[in-house]
Amino acid sequence: ENCKKDSWGTCDWAKLGVGVYDDEMEGGMSYCCSPDTAGRGLCNQQDIGTLIVDHSIFDGDHRKLEVPQTTNTAFQMKEPLFGIDVSGDYVLVLANCNDYGLEVLALGNMEWKSVKGYLPGDQVGFMYFYAGLMAVYFVLAL
């Protein structure tokens, strides 16, 4: 299944290692480890309140962020930069899995930069084509 070309909400995240199939949940998926899902063996007891990640399938980078239990408290990730060594398609998943916690408002900037700069990886070939075209126009203009 190709999630990058898929329409919103129909990607099978469990095949990517995020969430688990759950016949008792509407939609057939559970993404957060709760006392209920842990009791049914879908996640470990010590993981209650976190996103369910199958590390034998998921090969990406993930971070856990502790959300303050008081309202209107600003917080941020301790390590906000993700170093990516391999070109490919990436997705950022945010989950608030604390059933008894506060709602979270996420604000900020995301910056994606490839090895060739800010140009998307599938456009790099065009960069060289247009550079060559510019050189040809320059020579013809002389």
C-alpha positions, 0 to 999 in steps of 0.5 A: 500500500502506498500511503503517500498517494493515498487519500486522507484516513485510508492508510493502513498504519498498522502495516507501517508499525503504528497502531494495531488491528482491534476488532473491538474498536470502531474502524478496527484500529487502536492507536493509543495504549490504554488500560483497555487495550493493555488488558486485551494484550494489544500493548504492554501495561508499561506503555499505557498513555503512549502511541502503540509502535511495533518496533519490529516493523516501524524503522523510523525515529520517534520521540515521546513528549511529556505534556504538562498537567496544568493548563496554559503551560508552554512546553517543547521537545528536548530534541526537536531535530530529526536527522535523516540519512536516507532519502524517501518519503516521511510523515510526522505523526502527532498523538495525544494518548493520555485519556485523562490529560489535557487537550494539546494545541500544537503550534510551530514550524516544520522545516524539511530540507533534503541533501540538495537543499529545500527543493523536493527530491523528485524535482532535483533532476529539473534543477540540472535541466534548467541550469543547462538550459540557462547556460545555453541561453547565456551562450546564445545571447552572446 
